[in-house]
Amino acid sequence: MPVSAAGQTAPDDGAQRGADGAGSAADGAGHVAALAAGLRRAGVPVGTGQVTACAAALADVTPDDVAGRYWTGRVCLCAEPTHLAVYDRVFAAVLSGGDEPGEPQPEAAPLGGVDAGVDGLSEDAADGGGDPPAGLLAMAHERLRHRRFDTLDDAERAEVDRLIGALRVATPPRRTRRRTPGPGDDLDLARTLDRAMTLEGEVLEFARLTRRRRPRPLVVVLDVSGSMAAFARPLLRFGVAAGADPRRAPGRVEVFAFGTRLTRLTDALAVRDPDAALADAAARVVDWDGGTRIAGGLDRLGREWGRRGVLRGAVVVVCSDGLERGDPDRLGVAVARLRRRVHRLVWVNPLAGDPRYEPTQRGMAAALPHVDVFVPGHDLASLEDLVDVLARLR
């Protein structure tokens, strides 16, 4: 029997008989509309996006699957644990064909003959104790993956920060000048002679050397202007996660921030505590949440740090919405010059998370021809996709 965190039970088959006469509530769209209206009357905020997502999810749920409809609506329409008890009453009222939320039905029979403990939920968990079932945790995680960074509350932001910190960022490997024993074209004369000495000078096999391979350097360049305020922290957290990867040698990740000027944050992000690193980084960036001079920042990055070898053979990830306040043609020149200094240039734009977005703004349009990969960066799922993109680069 589906059990909510508030201790309520999902409607049973008897309630389904009332649903057969509920008219439009029997189809997915009508059912969602009735649920949303009831929740709003009860004081629960339900957004249009939640209603749309719920209707789309219910397309795969048959009308006679009461449990499926219950859980789909609950996952899509309830944003807070305090909403669950209200949702149970509204759901029961909608199934019975009523317009107003009814009272909880603690005596409801098990749904479909299934005992309490759906998906392995124990009796202790059903009473409000114990851990939530793994299925619910998976659904909550999946929902959080697709929440835009600019819509997160404090608790969700903390969980997203934790998940971003767990990402393992890999870049494509490159051959170094150092050589190591292995199949290759170079002869290892010293090892060949050592083997021959054990065989009275007879050379039976030639030892070979191969070039070592190591991940390419990663350079994260973050736009911290006012238009990127909601996305700057999670993207900066991504840079911290990349630098904290134990598989990566120290100094192989560089992080820069720019608004109206370029600031190097690599040293600030080297500490073990990510929160302390972010606080130190924010304190160093004097133009955080200010204006945007993308061309100036990228031009200085190429001219000053390119000469120091930071960009040589590196994968550069620019995180910006491309809203340049300066000359767009200058931005195109700066991006083209930067591209010639690096191995690959990836542009992460949070605005690209909107399916209606087209990179027609003059700054972004000038930069795009010189970019190898253009990806969104508006939610956790897009950053996970970015990790896959970086790993597949050649």
PyMOL commands that set and color helices and strands:
alter all, ss='L'
color gray80, all
select helices_A, chain A and resi 13-19+23-26+28-41+48-58+66-77+81-95+111-113+118-120+123-126+134-145+149-151+154-165+189-197+226-244+268-270+274-284+294-307+328-341+350-353+362-370+380-392
alter helices_A, ss='H'
color red, helices_A
select strands_A, chain A and resi 173-187+208-215+218-223+253-258+262-264+315-319+344-349+373-376
alter strands_A, ss='S'
color yellow, strands_A
deselect
rebuild
show_as cartoon
